[in-house]
Structures are given as structure tokens and as C-alpha cells.
């Protein structure tokens, strides 16, 4: 009888230790997803901060391109209003966020295409610096989105594996959505004026 109790207590101890370890690893991975999401938002904010400087620099040379400037400013305003906290990260909200950020990218493409008509602007040091910073930011956004997807994949895989999926369900750990390519992004954008 004593051996039976020792075995039962040992099995329960192993289950409790495994449960605690599993919970802690899921918390750590959930925090990593949150950190990766913050890094993505940080890069989008950097882009939003650069846009007014870029628009004002180009405005000085191309005053009659008002429609293009308005589109960039409007897209930036909508994108900065579209935010998602890590707790509300659903596929639907992620899609809306990506759509708002995609509109900014599209408007910026049109703005940069305007510069082709202004050789003095292309030679302007301020414009060149801003354009280089913007290109660097776009690359950083891409890197951070990829990192977010990698961290989300590791987290999603961890919480879906047996037996951790049991603990994940008990403690409310849910799958995180990924950044996905927007519909039609396989085609190069067409810029018309």
C-alpha cells in the first residue's frame, strides 16, 4: 500500500512539474510574440514619422501635385489610427492593420514616382536622405514582420503540440495570426499620374 502511494505521489509530482514548466514556457513564448509585435509597430511608427518630412520636402518642388500629397497624408492618418494591442491580435484585425499599412506603401510609391518629374528634387540632399531612411525603414518593416511570423510560428507550434495543448487550453493560450501577403500583392503596383 505504501509503494502505491509513493508511485501516485511521484506521478502527480511529475505532472505538476511538467505543467509548471509547460506553463512557464508558453508564457515566455507569448511574451516573445508580444515583443515581436511591438517591434513591427515600432518600424511602422518610424515610417509614419518620416512621411511628413518627406512630403514637405517634395511639396517645395512639386506644389501642383496636391492630390498625391493628400493621398499620402490621408493614408498615414488612417494607418496611425489603426492600431492593435497584442491582446486583440485576431486575423480580422491583422487584416485591417495590413490594409491600412498597405495604403501607406501605395501612396508612398506614388509620391516617389512624382519625384521623377523633378530632377532638382532628386539631387536635393534632404530628399535623398529621407528617401534612403524610408527605404531602410521599409526593409526593417519587412525584417520585423518576418521575425514576428517566426516567433508566432514557434509559439503556435508549441501550444498545439500534445500534451501542451491541454495546458494551453486550460490556461487560455490561443493561436496568434501571421502577417500574410495582401491580395493582389503578387502583381507590381502600377503608378499613374
NORMOTA-V501849 format. One record per helix or strand of 2 or more residues. SS is the DSSP state (A for helix, B for strand). FROM is the first residue (numbers start at 0). LEN is the number of residues. If there is no record, write none. Layout:
BEGIN
{{SS | FROM | LEN} {SS | FROM | LEN}}
END
This chain:
BEGIN
{{A | 1 | 60} {A | 65 | 16} {A | 85 | 3} {A | 90 | 27} {A | 118 | 5} {A | 124 | 36} {A | 163 | 8}}
END
